[in-house]
C-alpha cells in the first residue's frame, strides 16, 4: 500500500457512517504506517467556518495490519502522535 491508497482507505472508513463527509487533508508516512489528518469536505470546499470539524484528532493506519487508531484531540497533534508512538513502542522517524 502506498500513501494514496492509505489516504483512500482511511477516507472510506471515516465516511462509512452517516455523518458529515470528510476528506483527508494531509498524510504523513511513518515506518509503521500512515498518519492522516482530516476535515469536513464542506469546510474544505467553502471555507465556511461553521462547517469546520472540532475534536478531530489524527487517524493512524497501521501498515502491517491495516488497523486504524483514532488519536485524541486534547493536545497538539504532534503530542498525540508522540504519545501513541511511545505507548506502542514505535519509532517516530519518517520514511
N, CA, C and O atoms as CSV, one atom per row, in Angstrom:
chain,resi,resn,atom,element,x,y,z
A,1,UNK,N,N,0.853,-1.177,0.000
A,1,UNK,CA,C,0.000,0.000,0.000
A,1,UNK,C,C,0.893,1.232,0.000
A,1,UNK,O,O,1.912,1.271,0.689
A,2,UNK,N,N,0.508,2.226,-0.768
A,2,UNK,CA,C,1.248,3.486,-0.782
A,2,UNK,C,C,0.421,4.573,-0.095
A,2,UNK,O,O,-0.688,4.306,0.368
A,3,UNK,N,N,0.946,5.784,-0.026
A,3,UNK,CA,C,0.255,6.878,0.674
A,3,UNK,C,C,-1.106,7.193,0.079
A,3,UNK,O,O,-2.055,7.462,0.815
A,4,UNK,N,N,-1.214,7.164,-1.238
A,4,UNK,CA,C,-2.504,7.464,-1.880
A,4,UNK,C,C,-3.543,6.394,-1.535
A,4,UNK,O,O,-4.711,6.704,-1.299
A,5,UNK,N,N,-3.108,5.140,-1.510
A,5,UNK,CA,C,-4.027,4.053,-1.156
A,5,UNK,C,C,-4.406,4.125,0.317
A,5,UNK,O,O,-5.552,3.860,0.681
A,6,UNK,N,N,-3.449,4.482,1.160
A,6,UNK,CA,C,-3.734,4.646,2.589
A,6,UNK,C,C,-4.740,5.766,2.798
A,6,UNK,O,O,-5.672,5.630,3.591
A,7,UNK,N,N,-4.552,6.873,2.087
A,7,UNK,CA,C,-5.475,8.001,2.176
A,7,UNK,C,C,-6.880,7.555,1.787
A,7,UNK,O,O,-7.841,7.869,2.489
A,8,UNK,N,N,-7.015,6.836,0.692
A,8,UNK,CA,C,-8.321,6.370,0.227
A,8,UNK,C,C,-8.944,5.398,1.227
A,8,UNK,O,O,-10.150,5.446,1.470
A,9,UNK,N,N,-8.136,4.526,1.801
A,9,UNK,CA,C,-8.621,3.545,2.771
A,9,UNK,C,C,-9.194,4.242,4.009
A,9,UNK,O,O,-10.294,3.920,4.456
A,10,UNK,N,N,-8.445,5.190,4.553
A,10,UNK,CA,C,-8.886,5.900,5.754
A,10,UNK,C,C,-10.096,6.774,5.435
A,10,UNK,O,O,-11.042,6.828,6.220
A,11,UNK,N,N,-10.076,7.448,4.305
A,11,UNK,CA,C,-11.211,8.299,3.927
A,11,UNK,C,C,-12.491,7.467,3.800
A,11,UNK,O,O,-13.558,7.895,4.240
A,12,UNK,N,N,-12.384,6.299,3.208
A,12,UNK,CA,C,-13.546,5.411,3.076
A,12,UNK,C,C,-14.050,4.998,4.456
A,12,UNK,O,O,-15.257,4.985,4.697
A,13,UNK,N,N,-13.145,4.665,5.352
A,13,UNK,CA,C,-13.529,4.275,6.714
A,13,UNK,C,C,-14.215,5.427,7.436
A,13,UNK,O,O,-15.251,5.233,8.072
A,14,UNK,N,N,-13.646,6.622,7.341
A,14,UNK,CA,C,-14.223,7.783,8.019
A,14,UNK,C,C,-15.594,8.138,7.466
A,14,UNK,O,O,-16.440,8.665,8.189
A,15,UNK,N,N,-15.818,7.854,6.194
A,15,UNK,CA,C,-17.088,8.200,5.558
A,15,UNK,C,C,-18.076,7.032,5.543
A,15,UNK,O,O,-19.105,7.107,4.872
A,16,UNK,N,N,-17.777,5.956,6.274
A,16,UNK,CA,C,-18.652,4.784,6.255
A,16,UNK,C,C,-19.903,4.962,7.108
A,16,UNK,O,O,-20.849,4.184,6.982
A,17,UNK,N,N,-19.923,5.964,7.964
A,17,UNK,CA,C,-21.098,6.233,8.783
A,17,UNK,C,C,-21.861,7.405,8.186
A,17,UNK,O,O,-21.337,8.151,7.359
A,18,UNK,N,N,-23.091,7.552,8.614
A,18,UNK,CA,C,-23.935,8.631,8.090
A,18,UNK,C,C,-23.670,9.940,8.823
A,18,UNK,O,O,-24.559,10.500,9.465
A,19,UNK,N,N,-22.456,10.410,8.718
A,19,UNK,CA,C,-22.050,11.669,9.322
A,19,UNK,C,C,-21.625,12.612,8.210
A,19,UNK,O,O,-21.665,12.259,7.031
A,20,UNK,N,N,-21.224,13.793,8.590
A,20,UNK,CA,C,-20.717,14.750,7.594
A,20,UNK,C,C,-19.548,14.127,6.834
A,20,UNK,O,O,-18.658,13.522,7.432
A,21,UNK,N,N,-19.559,14.279,5.519
A,21,UNK,CA,C,-18.476,13.734,4.700
A,21,UNK,C,C,-17.179,14.457,5.017
A,21,UNK,O,O,-17.157,15.678,5.172
A,22,UNK,N,N,-16.091,13.686,5.114
A,22,UNK,CA,C,-14.780,14.264,5.409
A,22,UNK,C,C,-13.796,13.926,4.303
A,22,UNK,O,O,-13.997,12.988,3.531
A,23,UNK,N,N,-12.735,14.705,4.243
A,23,UNK,CA,C,-11.645,14.462,3.305
A,23,UNK,C,C,-10.335,14.463,4.077
A,23,UNK,O,O,-10.185,15.160,5.080
A,24,UNK,N,N,-9.400,13.674,3.594
A,24,UNK,CA,C,-8.060,13.649,4.178
A,24,UNK,C,C,-7.326,14.881,3.663
A,24,UNK,O,O,-7.275,15.120,2.457
A,25,UNK,N,N,-6.763,15.654,4.569
A,25,UNK,CA,C,-6.082,16.888,4.189
A,25,UNK,C,C,-4.562,16.752,4.172
A,25,UNK,O,O,-3.866,17.544,3.537
A,26,UNK,N,N,-4.054,15.738,4.876
A,26,UNK,CA,C,-2.597,15.531,4.925
A,26,UNK,C,C,-2.329,14.087,5.327
A,26,UNK,O,O,-3.061,13.510,6.131
A,27,UNK,N,N,-1.279,13.511,4.763
A,27,UNK,CA,C,-0.855,12.156,5.115
A,27,UNK,C,C,0.639,12.181,5.399
A,27,UNK,O,O,1.430,12.631,4.569
A,28,UNK,N,N,1.019,11.699,6.568
A,28,UNK,CA,C,2.432,11.549,6.921
A,28,UNK,C,C,2.754,10.066,6.884
A,28,UNK,O,O,2.066,9.260,7.509
A,29,UNK,N,N,3.798,9.706,6.152
A,29,UNK,CA,C,4.204,8.311,6.105
A,29,UNK,C,C,5.231,8.050,7.197
A,29,UNK,O,O,6.207,8.786,7.342
A,30,UNK,N,N,4.996,7.002,7.950
A,30,UNK,CA,C,5.882,6.578,9.032
A,30,UNK,C,C,6.315,5.147,8.758
A,30,UNK,O,O,5.688,4.472,7.942
A,31,UNK,N,N,7.363,4.660,9.409
A,31,UNK,CA,C,7.789,3.276,9.194
A,31,UNK,C,C,6.684,2.261,9.514
A,31,UNK,O,O,6.625,1.196,8.898
A,32,UNK,N,N,5.831,2.580,10.449
A,32,UNK,CA,C,4.772,1.663,10.881
A,32,UNK,C,C,3.448,1.863,10.152
A,32,UNK,O,O,2.542,1.042,10.296
A,33,UNK,N,N,3.317,2.927,9.380
A,33,UNK,CA,C,2.060,3.180,8.678
A,33,UNK,C,C,1.898,4.625,8.259
A,33,UNK,O,O,2.876,5.295,7.927
A,34,UNK,N,N,0.662,5.108,8.274
A,34,UNK,CA,C,0.350,6.457,7.810
A,34,UNK,C,C,-0.469,7.191,8.846
A,34,UNK,O,O,-1.360,6.619,9.474
A,35,UNK,N,N,-0.159,8.460,9.019
A,35,UNK,CA,C,-0.907,9.332,9.915
A,35,UNK,C,C,-1.719,10.265,9.027
A,35,UNK,O,O,-1.165,11.000,8.209
A,36,UNK,N,N,-3.032,10.228,9.196
A,36,UNK,CA,C,-3.925,11.005,8.336
A,36,UNK,C,C,-4.651,12.071,9.143
A,36,UNK,O,O,-5.145,11.816,10.241
A,37,UNK,N,N,-4.704,13.252,8.581
A,37,UNK,CA,C,-5.434,14.364,9.164
A,37,UNK,C,C,-6.642,14.626,8.267
A,37,UNK,O,O,-6.545,14.515,7.045
A,38,UNK,N,N,-7.756,14.965,8.860
A,38,UNK,CA,C,-8.975,15.130,8.064
A,38,UNK,C,C,-9.790,16.331,8.512
A,38,UNK,O,O,-9.625,16.855,9.613
A,39,UNK,N,N,-10.670,16.743,7.621
A,39,UNK,CA,C,-11.540,17.892,7.867
A,39,UNK,C,C,-12.832,17.678,7.096
A,39,UNK,O,O,-12.888,16.850,6.186
A,40,UNK,N,N,-13.845,18.405,7.451
A,40,UNK,CA,C,-15.131,18.319,6.754
A,40,UNK,C,C,-14.961,18.734,5.286
A,40,UNK,O,O,-14.305,19.729,4.978
A,41,UNK,N,N,-15.558,17.959,4.409
A,41,UNK,CA,C,-15.488,18.271,2.977
A,41,UNK,C,C,-16.124,19.632,2.698
A,41,UNK,O,O,-15.630,20.403,1.876
A,42,UNK,N,N,-17.218,19.913,3.390
A,42,UNK,CA,C,-17.911,21.198,3.169
A,42,UNK,C,C,-17.005,22.363,3.551
A,42,UNK,O,O,-16.964,23.372,2.847
A,43,UNK,N,N,-16.282,22.233,4.656
A,43,UNK,CA,C,-15.363,23.300,5.052
A,43,UNK,C,C,-14.250,23.464,4.009
A,43,UNK,O,O,-13.906,24.587,3.643
A,44,UNK,N,N,-13.701,22.370,3.542
A,44,UNK,CA,C,-12.624,22.432,2.559
A,44,UNK,C,C,-13.102,23.024,1.231
A,44,UNK,O,O,-12.336,23.689,0.534
A,45,UNK,N,N,-14.358,22.782,0.888
A,45,UNK,CA,C,-14.905,23.302,-0.378
A,45,UNK,C,C,-15.333,24.757,-0.279
A,45,UNK,O,O,-15.184,25.511,-1.241
A,46,UNK,N,N,-15.871,25.169,0.889
A,46,UNK,CA,C,-16.457,26.506,1.000
A,46,UNK,C,C,-15.678,27.463,1.894
A,46,UNK,O,O,-15.800,28.679,1.753
A,47,UNK,N,N,-14.868,26.917,2.822
A,47,UNK,CA,C,-14.183,27.767,3.783
A,47,UNK,C,C,-15.110,28.292,4.869
A,47,UNK,O,O,-14.711,29.128,5.679
A,48,UNK,N,N,-16.322,27.813,4.887
A,48,UNK,CA,C,-17.320,28.246,5.862
A,48,UNK,C,C,-16.919,27.729,7.250
A,48,UNK,O,O,-16.906,26.522,7.494
A,49,UNK,N,N,-16.592,28.659,8.153
A,49,UNK,CA,C,-16.066,28.272,9.457
A,49,UNK,C,C,-17.035,27.404,10.250
A,49,UNK,O,O,-16.595,26.540,11.008
A,50,UNK,N,N,-18.323,27.608,10.099
A,50,UNK,CA,C,-19.294,26.810,10.849
A,50,UNK,C,C,-19.300,25.344,10.405
A,50,UNK,O,O,-19.851,24.493,11.104
A,51,UNK,N,N,-18.701,25.043,9.263
A,51,UNK,CA,C,-18.631,23.669,8.766
A,51,UNK,C,C,-17.375,22.945,9.239
A,51,UNK,O,O,-17.218,21.746,9.007
A,52,UNK,N,N,-16.483,23.677,9.902
A,52,UNK,CA,C,-15.217,23.111,10.349
A,52,UNK,C,C,-15.459,22.111,11.479
A,52,UNK,O,O,-16.254,22.363,12.384
A,53,UNK,N,N,-14.765,20.979,11.416
A,53,UNK,CA,C,-14.874,19.973,12.471
A,53,UNK,C,C,-14.097,20.405,13.701
A,53,UNK,O,O,-13.112,21.137,13.599
A,54,UNK,N,N,-14.538,19.953,14.849
A,54,UNK,CA,C,-13.822,20.163,16.100
A,54,UNK,C,C,-13.647,18.799,16.753
A,54,UNK,O,O,-14.534,17.949,16.671
A,55,UNK,N,N,-12.518,18.589,17.393
A,55,UNK,CA,C,-12.290,17.328,18.073
A,55,UNK,C,C,-11.889,16.195,17.155
A,55,UNK,O,O,-12.077,15.024,17.486
A,56,UNK,N,N,-11.340,16.534,16.012
A,56,UNK,CA,C,-10.925,15.506,15.056
A,56,UNK,C,C,-9.409,15.332,15.090
A,56,UNK,O,O,-8.669,15.978,14.348
A,57,UNK,N,N,-8.975,14.440,15.975
A,57,UNK,CA,C,-7.555,14.130,16.073
A,57,UNK,C,C,-7.112,13.293,14.884
A,57,UNK,O,O,-7.947,12.807,14.122
A,58,UNK,N,N,-5.818,13.123,14.719
A,58,UNK,CA,C,-5.285,12.329,13.607
A,58,UNK,C,C,-5.741,10.869,13.676
A,58,UNK,O,O,-6.132,10.369,14.731
A,59,UNK,N,N,-5.679,10.216,12.542
A,59,UNK,CA,C,-6.002,8.796,12.432
A,59,UNK,C,C,-4.746,8.089,11.932
A,59,UNK,O,O,-4.102,8.548,10.989
A,60,UNK,N,N,-4.403,6.969,12.569
A,60,UNK,CA,C,-3.226,6.203,12.171
A,60,UNK,C,C,-3.678,4.892,11.541
A,60,UNK,O,O,-4.457,4.145,12.133
A,61,UNK,N,N,-3.187,4.620,10.343
A,61,UNK,CA,C,-3.422,3.352,9.659
A,61,UNK,C,C,-2.130,2.545,9.742
A,61,UNK,O,O,-1.098,2.962,9.216
A,62,UNK,N,N,-2.189,1.390,10.403
A,62,UNK,CA,C,-1.010,0.550,10.581
A,62,UNK,C,C,-0.697,-0.192,9.286
A,62,UNK,O,O,-1.586,-0.770,8.662
A,63,UNK,N,N,0.548,-0.170,8.896
A,63,UNK,CA,C,0.990,-0.739,7.617
A,63,UNK,C,C,0.749,-2.257,7.534
A,63,UNK,O,O,0.233,-2.741,6.527
A,64,UNK,N,N,1.110,-2.994,8.564
A,64,UNK,CA,C,1.049,-4.457,8.511
A,64,UNK,C,C,-0.358,-5.023,8.674
A,64,UNK,O,O,-0.713,-6.010,8.031
A,65,UNK,N,N,-1.150,-4.400,9.528
A,65,UNK,CA,C,-2.456,-4.971,9.887
A,65,UNK,C,C,-3.645,-4.223,9.288
A,65,UNK,O,O,-4.761,-4.742,9.276
A,66,UNK,N,N,-3.413,-3.011,8.791
A,66,UNK,CA,C,-4.459,-2.095,8.309
A,66,UNK,C,C,-5.428,-1.706,9.426
A,66,UNK,O,O,-6.543,-1.254,9.165
A,67,UNK,N,N,-4.991,-1.885,10.664
A,67,UNK,CA,C,-5.789,-1.452,11.811
A,67,UNK,C,C,-5.748,0.066,11.880
A,67,UNK,O,O,-4.721,0.691,11.616
A,68,UNK,N,N,-6.892,0.648,12.243
A,68,UNK,CA,C,-7.000,2.100,12.347
A,68,UNK,C,C,-7.061,2.493,13.814
A,68,UNK,O,O,-7.814,1.913,14.597
A,69,UNK,N,N,-6.254,3.491,14.175
A,69,UNK,CA,C,-6.244,4.040,15.531
A,69,UNK,C,C,-6.658,5.507,15.441
A,69,UNK,O,O,-6.101,6.275,14.657
A,70,UNK,N,N,-7.632,5.879,16.249
A,70,UNK,CA,C,-8.093,7.264,16.312
A,70,UNK,C,C,-7.393,7.939,17.482
A,70,UNK,O,O,-7.568,7.532,18.630
A,71,UNK,N,N,-6.607,8.962,17.199
A,71,UNK,CA,C,-5.891,9.665,18.248
A,71,UNK,C,C,-6.747,10.800,18.788
A,71,UNK,O,O,-7.690,11.254,18.140
A,72,UNK,N,N,-6.403,11.245,19.978
A,72,UNK,CA,C,-7.166,12.304,20.623
A,72,UNK,C,C,-6.920,13.673,20.028
A,72,UNK,O,O,-6.077,13.856,19.150
A,73,UNK,N,N,-7.678,14.625,20.530
A,73,UNK,CA,C,-7.530,15.998,20.056
A,73,UNK,C,C,-7.333,16.974,21.210
A,73,UNK,O,O,-7.366,18.188,21.010
A,74,UNK,N,N,-7.129,16.447,22.421
A,74,UNK,CA,C,-6.968,17.317,23.587
A,74,UNK,C,C,-5.641,18.063,23.557
A,74,UNK,O,O,-5.521,19.159,24.104
A,75,UNK,N,N,-4.647,17.459,22.914
A,75,UNK,CA,C,-3.316,18.062,22.824
A,75,UNK,C,C,-2.970,18.330,21.364
A,75,UNK,O,O,-3.698,17.930,20.455
A,76,UNK,N,N,-1.858,19.006,21.156
A,76,UNK,CA,C,-1.375,19.264,19.793
A,76,UNK,C,C,-1.202,17.916,19.088
A,76,UNK,O,O,-0.781,16.948,19.722
A,77,UNK,N,N,-1.514,17.831,17.797
A,77,UNK,CA,C,-1.374,16.557,17.076
A,77,UNK,C,C,0.008,15.918,17.212
A,77,UNK,O,O,0.107,14.693,17.293
A,78,UNK,N,N,1.070,16.716,17.239
A,78,UNK,CA,C,2.420,16.161,17.411
A,78,UNK,C,C,2.546,15.442,18.757
A,78,UNK,O,O,3.178,14.389,18.851
A,79,UNK,N,N,1.942,16.018,19.791
A,79,UNK,CA,C,1.995,15.407,21.117
A,79,UNK,C,C,1.144,14.144,21.174
A,79,UNK,O,O,1.543,13.157,21.792
A,80,UNK,N,N,-0.021,14.166,20.538
A,80,UNK,CA,C,-0.877,12.975,20.496
A,80,UNK,C,C,-0.155,11.837,19.777
A,80,UNK,O,O,-0.203,10.687,20.214
A,81,UNK,N,N,0.512,12.166,18.676
A,81,UNK,CA,C,1.236,11.158,17.907
A,81,UNK,C,C,2.432,10.621,18.699
A,81,UNK,O,O,2.672,9.414,18.713
A,82,UNK,N,N,3.175,11.501,19.351
A,82,UNK,CA,C,4.319,11.072,20.155
A,82,UNK,C,C,3.871,10.152,21.281
A,82,UNK,O,O,4.548,9.170,21.584
A,83,UNK,N,N,2.734,10.461,21.904
A,83,UNK,CA,C,2.204,9.619,22.976
A,83,UNK,C,C,1.801,8.247,22.432
A,83,UNK,O,O,2.080,7.222,23.053
A,84,UNK,N,N,1.146,8.234,21.273
A,84,UNK,CA,C,0.750,6.980,20.624
A,84,UNK,C,C,1.980,6.126,20.320
A,84,UNK,O,O,1.996,4.929,20.606
A,85,UNK,N,N,2.996,6.739,19.745
A,85,UNK,CA,C,4.221,6.015,19.391
A,85,UNK,C,C,4.920,5.478,20.642
A,85,UNK,O,O,5.432,4.359,20.643
A,86,UNK,N,N,4.938,6.269,21.685
A,86,UNK,CA,C,5.571,5.854,22.938
A,86,UNK,C,C,4.825,4.658,23.543
A,86,UNK,O,O,5.447,3.684,23.965
A,87,UNK,N,N,3.493,4.738,23.581
A,87,UNK,CA,C,2.686,3.658,24.162
A,87,UNK,C,C,2.859,2.346,23.394
A,87,UNK,O,O,2.859,1.273,23.998
A,88,UNK,N,N,3.009,2.421,22.060
A,88,UNK,CA,C,3.141,1.199,21.257
A,88,UNK,C,C,4.590,0.828,20.982
A,88,UNK,O,O,4.850,-0.178,20.323
A,89,UNK,N,N,5.538,1.619,21.471
A,89,UNK,CA,C,6.960,1.329,21.262
A,89,UNK,C,C,7.371,1.471,19.811
A,89,UNK,O,O,8.196,0.701,19.319
A,90,UNK,N,N,6.805,2.443,19.125
A,90,UNK,CA,C,7.080,2.659,17.699
A,90,UNK,C,C,8.127,3.733,17.508
A,90,UNK,O,O,8.275,4.624,18.344
A,91,UNK,N,N,8.848,3.650,16.414
A,91,UNK,CA,C,9.815,4.684,16.063
A,91,UNK,C,C,9.071,5.866,15.451
A,91,UNK,O,O,8.085,5.685,14.737
A,92,UNK,N,N,9.546,7.071,15.734
A,92,UNK,CA,C,8.850,8.256,15.244
A,92,UNK,C,C,9.476,8.863,13.997
A,92,UNK,O,O,8.995,9.887,13.511
A,93,UNK,N,N,10.525,8.265,13.471
A,93,UNK,CA,C,11.148,8.822,12.263
A,93,UNK,C,C,10.232,8.635,11.054
A,93,UNK,O,O,9.427,7.705,11.011
A,94,UNK,N,N,10.364,9.513,10.094
A,94,UNK,CA,C,9.567,9.405,8.870
A,94,UNK,C,C,10.307,8.580,7.849
A,94,UNK,O,O,11.519,8.394,7.954
A,95,UNK,N,N,9.587,8.082,6.860
A,95,UNK,CA,C,10.196,7.292,5.780
A,95,UNK,C,C,10.871,8.198,4.788
A,95,UNK,O,O,11.442,7.722,3.806
